[in-house]
């Protein structure tokens, strides 16, 4: 298979043929040289993994040229990463760079019954038989090999890797058990250009930050430095300068063109991490062949002489040279093995080109967001042993406290989750000793200990990465993002990492979590757009993401239990939005009416009061108008409805409660009941929640009158100026009258 771009293929064969054979080595189990552990037998296995990866790259281009394969990105030149796989166990979780063909093939040799050549080729053609993504993406991954699929490794996987390393040790400490071995270590590989990305610098900083405090962090970073990011060169010496003297990070460097040096360095780095439970940085200098990706024309930005000079740094040629010079194989035997692998890859490539592919929307979506409502309802009613629960609450059970605020209700529900589910962790900025900026987590650390309720460093990417790692390790993480505006610093960890994992692993890997976010507007005395953020558009379009938006205390507790149950049963990634302005609200209509307090239900009531995903809550039975809202909009709408009643307009209020999945059936039913629907949306007019509600009504063929009111398309200014931007009750009331009046006038004109 040749497409005119395989000069390295011909160069390799010519270089090996020119080698002089050495005296035959009699014992392949002996190290090739003093001071190394690499034996002749292991060197052969290393070569075969590297050669297999090289021929897979050739096959990828062949399949693409025949329109039988898809986007290709080559591992050629990076095959020395096979030495890293050999230094690890197949049970060590691996989050790999997209040039990890050598690693994948070498790891697969450690687990009988797996054909890694077929795995990769099935992925190249997008076949449903590919073992991890099932044709949804070309990735390196397989559950039996503990290779977690990464769809775009521009360092976005490093926070998760840090989280897994943390979770391995934390699960062992808590005695809850983990999906990984107690002495497992995590490996995360990435390129030199990606090392500059904020997710890389943040994750490496978080790992060293944790280690600096004396906490275990068994994480091996592998930077495969080929000196160029697509077309932009990395300054010579930059990676070593940036990481060789980093406090709390063991640095080990090696040249990938030296198989013995790469082998020994990988062994040293892996042993350091496993023995000391501390992070290490393996700097593996590599070279890149055949451009960045299949569509990349490397000669447009690199001189041909520079490209050809890299041929002298071919790791495959270097391993072949070592085999011949050590008397393990003759040049002819090396070429024979190389050609045999070429033939095997070609045969498999011809076969997989005709294997079935995804053939329907139903098949594509199957692993995206599983939904098991009955099992979730059962799990949501799970409570701790009564005696233990009594001790947790020091004899003062929350159901006996009387009516509670929203903040206190969430606090008690978190305590119940921590009591009932020993795998639960609550963490974030200031959530531990202080108990959160608004006191929502107050007292939880004292009750459950700093191993389960703890403060994080100030980095939202790392907070979410920790949650991603904990979830995939078998724990139930409940991270807190202090303000909604701060989520935008790290939203790709939700979109690109959390929400995609089940989809691109066919549910074999999942990262259940509940991300608590304090947000929305109307917070007085501490305003500005960071503390009064009302932008939800970035969350609403993430496929499969559950978005809970409770407004009342009793709904908040039930919905938090639903999120926990959905995470446990279906692996759901949940965002739990908490309206700051309602945290401590007591009254609804007039001062002292206690209309926004609610009694905390006892465990025997959790089943009957369960709130399923995608179900709203209706207040009133007015026949003239339906106000559809959520969050702060619910109490505003209830007050407007009371005033409308004084005008002779009977209004009901639908609290959406869930922004994803939207309660479409409830929306259509309640709108149809009155024929007039006013969507009360506290988020921005553009990208706001109302857009989805209006679309749901249109899709259902709703024939009544409908309008929306929303906040302005603006950032939130300080103080009372915010009130000019945020939706208010007079605007809602006026829109209600206009809606009813316009429809009445229209009907009179029709008659």
C-alpha positions in Angstrom: 0.0 0.0 0.0 1.6 3.2 -1.1 0.3 6.7 -1.9 3.6 8.4 -2.8 4.1 9.8 0.7 5.8 6.8 2.3 9.4 7.7 1.8 10.1 6.6 5.4 9.0 3.1 4.4 11.6 2.8 1.7 14.2 4.6 3.8 13.7 2.1 6.7 14.1 -0.9 4.4 17.2 0.5 2.8 18.7 1.4 6.1 18.2 -2.0 7.6 19.6 -3.8 4.5 22.8 -1.8 4.9 23.4 -3.0 8.4 26.1 -5.5 9.2 24.9 -8.6 11.1 26.5 -9.3 14.4 27.3 -12.5 16.2 24.1 -14.3 17.1 23.0 -13.8 20.7 22.3 -17.1 22.4 20.0 -16.0 25.3 17.2 -13.6 24.5 16.2 -13.4 28.1 19.4 -11.6 29.1 19.6 -7.8 29.1 21.1 -6.4 26.0 23.7 -4.3 27.9 24.8 -3.9 31.4 22.7 -1.4 33.3 19.5 -1.9 31.4 16.6 -4.3 31.8 15.8 -4.5 28.1 16.2 -8.1 27.0 16.5 -9.4 23.4 13.0 -10.9 23.6 11.5 -7.6 24.9 13.4 -5.7 22.1 11.7 -7.9 19.5 8.3 -7.2 21.1 9.1 -3.5 21.1 10.0 -3.6 17.4 6.9 -5.5 16.5 4.7 -3.0 18.3 6.5 -0.1 16.6 6.4 -1.7 13.2 2.7 -2.5 13.6 2.0 1.1 14.4 3.9 2.3 11.4 2.0 0.0 9.0 -1.3 1.1 10.5 -0.3 4.6 9.6 0.3 3.5 6.0 -3.0 1.6 5.9 -4.8 4.7 7.2 -3.7 6.6 4.2 -4.5 3.8 1.8 -8.0 3.4 3.2 -8.5 7.2 3.1 -7.4 7.3 -0.6 -10.0 4.7 -1.4 -12.6 6.6 0.5 -13.0 3.7 2.9 -11.4 5.4 5.9 -11.7 8.8 7.6 -9.5 11.5 9.1 -6.1 10.2 9.9 -3.4 11.3 12.2 -0.1 9.5 12.2 1.9 7.9 15.1 4.9 7.7 12.8 8.0 9.0 14.6 6.4 8.6 18.0 6.7 4.8 18.2 9.1 5.1 21.1 6.0 5.5 23.3 5.8 1.7 23.2 8.6 1.7 25.8 6.2 3.6 28.1 3.5 0.9 27.7 6.1 -1.8 28.5 7.0 0.0 31.8 3.4 -0.1 33.0 0.7 -2.7 33.8 -2.3 -3.2 31.6 -4.4 -2.3 34.6 -2.9 1.2 34.9 -5.4 3.7 33.5 -4.0 5.3 30.3 -5.2 8.6 28.7 -3.3 8.8 25.5 -2.1 11.3 23.0 -3.4 10.7 19.5 0.0 9.5 18.3 0.0 6.5 20.6 -0.1 3.6 18.2 3.1 2.1 19.6 1.8 2.3 23.1 -1.5 0.8 22.3 0.0 -2.2 20.4 2.6 -2.8 23.1 0.1 -2.7 25.9 -2.2 -5.1 24.0 0.6 -7.7 24.1 0.1 -7.8 27.9 -3.5 -9.1 27.6 -4.2 -12.3 25.8 -6.9 -12.5 23.1 -6.7 -9.0 21.8 -5.8 -8.1 18.2 -4.8 -4.4 18.4 -4.2 -4.2 14.7 -7.8 -5.0 14.0 -9.0 -2.7 16.8 -7.3 0.3 15.2 -8.3 -0.5 11.7 -11.9 -0.9 12.7 -11.7 2.5 14.1 -10.2 3.9 11.0 -13.1 2.8 8.9 -15.7 3.8 11.5 -17.1 0.3 12.1 -19.6 -0.5 14.8 -17.3 -3.5 15.7 -14.6 -1.2 16.9 -14.3 -2.1 20.6 -14.4 1.2 22.3 -16.3 3.9 20.3 -18.2 1.6 18.0 -17.5 3.8 14.9 -18.3 7.1 16.6 -14.7 8.4 16.4 -11.2 7.1 15.6 -9.7 6.8 19.1 -7.2 4.6 21.0 -9.2 2.9 23.6 -10.3 -0.5 25.0 -11.9 -1.3 28.4 -9.9 -4.5 28.8 -6.7 -2.5 28.4 -7.7 0.3 30.8 -7.2 2.7 27.9 -9.8 5.5 28.3 -10.7 7.0 24.9 -9.7 10.6 24.3 -11.3 12.3 21.3 -9.1 15.4 21.1 -6.0 15.4 23.2 -5.0 19.1 23.2 -4.3 18.5 26.9 -8.0 18.5 27.7 -7.6 15.0 29.2 -4.9 16.0 31.7 -7.3 17.3 34.4 -9.2 14.0 34.3 -5.9 12.1 34.6 -5.0 14.1 37.7 -8.5 13.4 39.0 -8.1 9.6 38.5 -4.7 9.7 40.3 -6.3 11.5 43.2 -9.3 9.2 43.3 -7.2 6.0 43.4 -5.7 7.0 46.6 -8.8 8.6 48.1 -10.9 5.5 47.4 -8.3 3.4 49.1 -8.2 5.7 52.1 -12.0 5.7 52.4 -12.2 2.0 51.9 -15.0 2.4 49.3 -13.1 0.5 46.6 -12.1 1.7 43.2 -12.3 0.3 39.7 -8.5 0.5 39.7 -5.9 -1.4 41.7 -4.8 0.2 44.9 -1.2 0.5 43.6 -2.2 1.6 40.1 -0.6 4.6 38.5 -2.1 6.9 35.8 -0.4 7.8 32.6 -1.3 10.8 30.4 0.5 11.5 27.2 0.5 14.7 25.2 2.6 16.7 22.7 5.0 19.6 23.2 2.6 22.1 21.7 -0.2 20.9 24.0 2.1 21.4 27.0 1.4 25.1 26.6 -2.3 24.8 26.9 -4.0 26.1 30.0 -5.5 22.7 30.7 -2.0 21.2 30.7 -0.4 23.8 32.9 -3.4 23.8 35.2 -3.4 20.0 35.6 0.3 19.7 36.1 0.1 22.6 38.7 -2.8 20.8 40.5 -0.9 17.5 40.6 2.2 19.2 42.1 0.1 21.3 44.4 -1.5 18.1 45.8 1.8 16.4 46.1 3.4 19.4 47.7 1.0 19.0 50.6 2.1 15.4 51.1 -0.9 13.8 49.5 -0.5 10.9 47.1 -0.7 11.7 43.3 0.4 8.7 41.3 0.5 10.3 37.9 3.0 9.9 35.1 2.9 12.8 32.5 4.5 11.8 29.2 5.4 14.7 26.9 6.1 13.4 23.4 8.2 16.3 22.1 8.4 16.3 18.3 9.3 20.0 18.2 6.3 21.2 16.3 2.6 22.0 16.8 0.9 21.5 13.4 3.2 24.1 11.6 4.5 26.1 14.5 7.9 25.1 15.9 8.4 24.7 19.6 11.4 26.8 20.8 14.4 24.4 21.2 14.8 23.4 24.8 11.5 24.9 26.0 10.0 21.7 27.5 13.1 20.9 29.5 13.4 24.5 30.6 9.8 24.6 31.7 9.6 21.3 33.5 13.0 20.0 34.4 13.2 21.9 37.7 9.6 22.1 38.6 9.1 21.6 42.4 7.3 18.4 43.3 7.6 17.0 39.8 10.3 14.3 39.0 11.7 15.0 35.6 13.1 12.2 33.4 14.3 12.9 29.9 15.1 10.5 27.0 15.6 10.5 23.3 13.1 8.4 21.4 15.7 7.5 18.8 17.6 5.7 21.5 15.5 2.6 22.4 17.7 1.6 25.3 17.6 5.2 26.7 13.9 5.5 26.2 13.3 2.1 27.8 15.4 2.9 30.9 13.8 6.3 31.3 10.3 4.9 31.0 11.1 2.2 33.6 12.7 4.8 35.9 9.7 7.3 35.7 7.1 4.6 36.1 8.9 3.1 39.2 9.2 6.6 40.7 5.5 7.2 40.5 4.5 3.7 41.6 6.9 3.6 44.6 6.6 7.1 45.8 3.0 7.9 44.7 4.2 11.2 43.4 4.0 12.7 39.9 6.7 12.4 37.3 7.3 14.1 34.0 8.8 11.9 31.3 10.1 14.1 28.5 10.4 11.8 25.4 12.0 13.6 22.5 10.5 12.3 19.2 10.1 13.2 15.6 7.0 13.6 13.4 6.7 11.9 10.1 4.0 12.3 7.4 2.9 15.7 8.6 0.4 16.6 11.3 -2.6 14.8 9.8 -3.9 13.3 6.6 -4.8 16.7 5.0 -1.6 18.4 6.1 0.9 19.3 3.4 4.1 19.5 5.4 6.2 20.8 2.6 4.2 24.1 2.6 5.9 25.1 5.9 9.0 22.9 6.2 11.9 22.6 3.9 12.3 19.2 2.2 15.8 19.0 3.5 14.6 19.4 7.1 12.0 16.7 6.6 14.6 14.3 5.1 17.0 15.0 7.9 14.4 13.7 10.3 14.7 10.3 8.7 17.9 9.8 10.6 15.9 10.0 13.8 13.4 7.2 12.9 12.8 5.2 16.1 11.9 2.2 14.1 15.2 2.2 12.4 16.9 2.7 15.7 15.2 -0.3 17.3 16.1 -2.4 14.2 19.7 -1.2 14.5 19.8 -2.3 18.1 18.4 -5.7 17.3 21.0 -6.3 14.6 23.9 -4.9 16.6 23.0 -6.9 19.6 22.8 -10.2 17.6 19.1 -10.7 18.3 18.1 -10.6 14.7 19.8 -10.4 11.3 19.0 -7.6 8.9 17.0 -10.1 6.8 15.0 -11.3 9.8 14.2 -7.7 10.7 12.9 -7.0 7.3 11.0 -10.3 7.2 9.2 -9.4 10.4 8.5 -5.9 9.1 7.0 -7.3 5.8 5.0 -9.9 7.6 3.4 -7.2 9.7 2.7 -5.2 6.5 1.0 -8.3 5.0 -1.1 -8.9 8.2 -2.2 -5.2 8.3 -3.1 -5.3 4.6 -5.3 -8.4 5.0 -7.1 -7.0 8.0 -7.6 -3.6 6.3 -9.3 -5.4 3.3 -11.6 -7.2 5.7 -12.6 -4.3 7.9 -13.4 -2.0 5.0 -16.6 -4.0 4.5 -17.5 -4.3 8.2 -20.8 -2.7 9.3 -21.0 0.9 10.2 -23.5 3.0 12.2 -26.7 2.9 10.2 -29.3 4.8 12.1 -29.8 7.8 14.4 -31.0 5.4 17.1 -27.8 3.4 16.9 -25.7 6.5 17.1 -27.5 7.9 20.1 -27.7 4.7 22.1 -24.9 5.3 24.5 -25.3 9.1 24.8 -27.7 9.5 27.8 -29.2 6.3 29.1 -32.5 6.8 31.0 -33.8 4.3 33.5 -36.6 6.1 35.3 -37.8 3.3 37.5 -34.3 2.4 38.7 -33.6 6.0 39.3 -36.8 6.4 41.3 -35.8 3.4 43.5 -32.2 4.7 44.0 -33.4 8.2 44.8 -35.3 6.8 47.8 -32.1 5.3 49.3 -31.3 6.5 52.8 -28.6 5.8 55.3 -29.2 3.3 58.2 -31.5 5.1 60.7 -29.1 4.8 63.6 -26.2 6.1 61.6 -28.3 8.9 60.2 -29.3 9.9 63.7 -25.6 10.1 64.6 -24.8 12.1 61.5 -27.4 14.8 62.5 -26.5 14.6 66.2 -30.0 13.6 67.1 -31.6 16.6 65.4 -33.0 15.2 62.2 -33.8 17.7 59.5 -37.4 16.6 59.1 -37.9 17.7 62.7 -36.3 21.2 62.2 -39.4 22.8 60.8 -39.6 24.8 57.6 -36.2 25.4 56.0 -34.7 27.8 53.5 -33.3 26.7 50.1 -29.7 26.8 51.4 -30.5 24.8 54.5 -32.4 22.2 52.6 -29.5 21.7 50.1 -27.2 21.4 53.1 -29.3 18.7 54.7 -29.7 16.9 51.4 -26.0 16.8 50.9 -25.5 15.4 54.4 -28.1 12.7 53.6 -26.2 11.8 50.4 -22.9 11.7 52.2 -24.4 9.5 54.9 -26.2 7.1 52.4 -23.4 6.9 49.8 -19.9 6.4 51.2 -18.4 6.9 47.8 -19.7 10.5 47.7 -17.2 13.4 47.8 -18.1 17.1 48.2 -15.4 19.6 47.2 -14.6 23.0 45.7 -13.3 26.4 46.7 -14.1 27.3 50.4 -16.6 24.4 50.8 -14.7 22.7 53.7 -14.0 24.6 56.9 -15.8 27.7 55.9 -18.8 25.9 54.5 -19.1 27.8 51.3 -19.5 31.5 50.5 -23.2 31.2 51.4 -22.9 28.6 54.1 -24.5 25.9 52.0 -21.9 23.2 52.9 -21.5 24.5 56.5 -20.8 21.7 59.0 -20.4 18.9 56.4 -16.6 18.6 56.8 -17.0 18.3 60.6 -19.6 15.6 60.2 -17.9 13.5 57.5 -14.2 14.5 57.6 -11.8 16.3 55.4 -11.3 13.2 53.2 -14.8 13.5 51.9 -15.6 17.2 52.2 -12.6 19.3 51.3 -11.3 22.5 49.8 -9.8 22.6 46.3 -7.3 24.9 44.8 -8.7 27.9 42.9 -8.9 26.5 39.5 -12.2 25.4 37.9 -10.5 23.2 35.3 -8.9 21.2 38.1 -12.1 21.1 40.2 -14.0 19.5 37.2 -11.0 17.4 36.3 -11.0 16.0 39.8 -14.7 15.2 39.4 -14.1 13.6 36.0 -11.4 11.4 37.5 -13.4 10.5 40.6 -16.5 9.6 38.6 -14.7 7.3 36.2 -13.0 5.6 39.2 -16.3 4.6 40.8 -16.9 7.5 43.2 -19.7 10.0 43.2 -18.2 13.5 43.0 -20.2 16.6 43.9 -17.9 19.5 43.0 -19.0 23.1 43.6 -18.3 25.9 41.1 -18.5 29.0 43.3 -20.3 31.2 40.7 -21.8 30.4 37.3 -19.5 32.9 35.7 -16.5 30.9 36.9 -17.8 27.8 35.1 -17.0 29.5 31.8 -13.3 29.2 32.7 -13.5 25.5 32.4 -16.6 24.7 30.3 -14.8 22.4 27.9 -14.3 20.0 30.8 -18.1 19.7 30.8 -18.6 19.8 27.0 -15.5 18.0 25.6 -14.7 15.6 28.4 -17.6 14.9 30.8 -20.5 14.7 28.3 -18.6 12.8 25.6 -17.2 9.9 27.6 -20.2 7.5 27.6 -20.9 8.4 23.9 -17.3 7.6 22.7 -16.9 4.5 24.9 -20.4 2.9 24.3 -21.0 3.3 28.0 -18.0 1.2 29.0 -16.6 4.3 30.8 -18.7 6.9 32.5 -18.1 9.8 34.8 -21.2 10.3 37.0 -21.2 13.6 38.8 -23.3 16.5 40.2 -21.7 19.9 39.5 -23.3 22.3 42.0 -23.2 25.9 40.6 -24.4 29.0 42.4 -25.8 31.3 39.9 -28.5 33.5 38.3 -29.1 37.2 39.1 -31.0 39.3 41.6 -28.2 39.1 44.2 -28.2 42.4 46.1 -25.2 44.1 47.7 -22.6 41.8 46.0 -23.3 42.2 42.3 -21.5 42.6 39.0 -21.6 40.2 36.2 -19.4 37.6 37.9 -21.7 37.3 40.9 -25.0 37.8 39.0 -24.3 35.8 35.9 -27.4 34.6 33.9 -25.7 32.9 30.9 -26.8 29.3 30.4 -26.5 29.0 26.6 -23.1 27.1 27.0 -24.8 24.4 29.0 -28.1 24.0 27.1 -26.6 22.7 23.9 -24.4 20.0 25.5 -25.9 16.6 24.4 -27.0 14.4 27.3 -26.2 16.9 30.0 -28.8 17.0 32.9 -29.5 20.5 34.1 -31.4 20.8 37.3 -32.8 24.2 38.3 -34.7 24.1 41.6 -36.3 27.2 43.0 -38.1 25.9 46.1 -36.5 24.1 49.1 -38.6 20.9 48.9 -37.9 20.6 45.1 -34.2 21.2 45.7 -33.8 18.2 48.1 -35.8 15.9 45.9 -34.0 16.9 42.7 -30.6 16.6 44.3 -31.5 13.0 45.2 -32.7 12.4 41.7 -29.4 13.7 40.3 -27.5 11.4 42.6 -29.6 8.4 41.6 -29.3 9.2 37.9 -25.6 9.5 38.2 -25.4 6.2 40.0 -27.8 4.3 37.7 -27.2 5.9 34.3 -23.8 7.6 34.7 -25.4 11.0 34.2 -23.4 14.2 34.2 -25.6 16.7 36.1 -25.4 20.4 36.6 -27.3 21.5 39.6 -28.0 25.3 39.4 -28.7 27.0 42.7 -30.3 30.5 42.6 -28.2 32.6 45.0 -30.9 35.2 45.5 -33.2 32.4 46.8 -30.7 30.8 49.2 -32.0 32.5 52.3 -35.4 33.7 51.0 -38.1 33.1 53.6 -41.2 35.0 52.3 -43.1 34.9 49.1 -45.9 37.5 49.0 -45.4 39.7 52.1 -42.9 39.9 54.9 -43.4 37.2 57.5 -45.5 34.9 55.4 -42.8 32.2 55.3 -44.1 31.3 51.9 -40.7 30.3 50.5 -39.8 27.9 53.3 -40.5 24.2 53.2 -40.4 21.2 55.5 -37.7 18.6 54.9 -39.2 15.2 54.1 -38.3 12.2 56.1 -36.8 9.2 54.3 -40.1 7.3 54.1 -41.5 10.2 52.1 -38.7 10.3 49.5 -40.3 7.7 47.3 -43.7 9.4 47.1 -42.2 12.9 46.6 -39.6 11.7 44.0 -39.1 14.3 41.2 -38.3 12.5 37.9 -36.0 14.0 35.4 -37.9 16.2 33.0 -41.0 16.8 35.1 -42.2 20.2 36.0 -44.4 21.5 38.9 -47.6 23.4 38.4 -49.0 26.0 40.8 -52.7 26.9 40.6 -55.4 26.0 38.0 -56.1 29.4 36.4 -57.9 29.0 33.0 -56.7 32.2 31.3 -52.9 32.2 31.3 -49.9 29.9 31.9 -46.7 31.4 33.1 -43.8 29.1 32.4 -40.6 29.8 34.4 -37.8 28.4 36.6 -35.4 29.7 39.2 -36.0 33.2 40.4 -38.7 33.5 37.8 -41.0 31.2 39.8 -41.6 33.4 42.9 -41.8 36.4 40.6 -44.4 34.6 38.4 -46.4 33.5 41.5 -46.6 37.1 42.7 -47.6 38.3 39.3 -50.3 35.6 39.1 -51.8 36.9 42.4 -51.9 40.4 41.1 -53.4 39.2 37.8 -56.2 37.5 39.8 -57.1 40.9 41.2 -57.6 42.0 37.5 -59.8 39.0 36.8 -57.2 37.0 35.0 -56.8 33.4 36.2 -53.1 32.3 35.8 -51.3 29.1 36.6 -47.5 28.8 37.0 -45.4 26.0 35.6 -42.0 25.6 37.2 -39.8 23.8 34.7 -37.4 22.5 37.4 -35.3 20.8 34.7 -33.8 22.8 31.9 -32.5 19.6 30.3 -34.3 17.4 29.7 -37.1 20.0 29.4 -40.5 18.9 30.7 -42.0 19.1 27.2 -45.2 17.2 28.1 -45.8 19.5 31.0 -45.1 22.6 28.9 -47.5 21.5 26.2 -50.2 20.3 28.6 -50.2 23.5 30.8 -50.1 25.8 27.8 -52.9 24.0 26.1 -55.0 24.2 29.3 -55.2 28.0 29.0 -54.4 28.7 25.4 -52.1 31.5 26.5 -48.4 30.9 27.4 -46.0 33.5 28.7 -42.4 32.3 29.1 -40.8 34.1 32.0 -37.0 33.8 31.4 -34.5 35.4 33.7 -31.6 34.5 31.4 -30.6 36.6 28.3 -32.9 37.0 25.4 -30.3 35.5 23.1 -29.4 31.9 24.0 -31.9 31.9 26.9 -34.1 29.1 28.2 -37.2 30.6 26.5 -35.9 29.6 23.1 -36.1 25.9 24.0 -39.6 26.3 25.5 -40.9 28.2 22.5 -39.4 25.6 20.2 -41.1 22.8 22.2 -44.5 24.5 21.8 -44.0 25.1 18.1 -42.9 21.5 17.5 -46.0 20.3 19.4 -48.2 22.4 17.1 -49.4 24.6 20.0 -52.1 26.9 18.4 -52.6 29.3 21.2 -51.1 32.7 21.9 -47.5 32.8 23.2 -44.9 35.4 24.2 -41.7 35.6 26.2 -40.1 38.1 28.5 -36.4 37.8 29.3 -33.4 39.7 30.6 -31.5 42.0 28.2 -28.6 40.9 26.1 -26.1 42.5 28.4 -23.6 41.7 31.1 -24.9 42.5 34.6 -23.6 45.9 36.0 -23.1 46.7 39.6 -25.8 47.8 42.2 -29.2 49.0 41.2 -28.1 49.4 37.6 -28.5 45.6 37.3 -32.2 46.1 37.6 -32.3 47.8 34.2 -30.9 44.6 32.7 -32.6 41.8 34.7 -36.2 40.9 34.0 -38.6 42.3 36.6 -42.2 41.7 37.8 -43.7 44.9 36.2 -42.4 43.7 32.8 -43.9 40.2 33.4 -47.3 41.7 34.4 -47.4 44.1 31.5 -46.6 41.3 29.0 -49.3 39.1 30.5 -51.9 41.8 30.0 -50.7 42.5 26.5 -50.8 38.7 25.7 -54.4 38.4 26.9 -55.4 41.6 25.4 -53.8 41.0 22.0 -55.4 37.6 21.8 -58.9 39.0 22.8 -58.6 41.7 20.1 -57.5 39.2 17.5 -60.5 37.0 18.3 -62.9 39.9 18.1 -61.5 40.9 14.7 -61.9 37.3 13.5 -65.6 37.4 14.5 
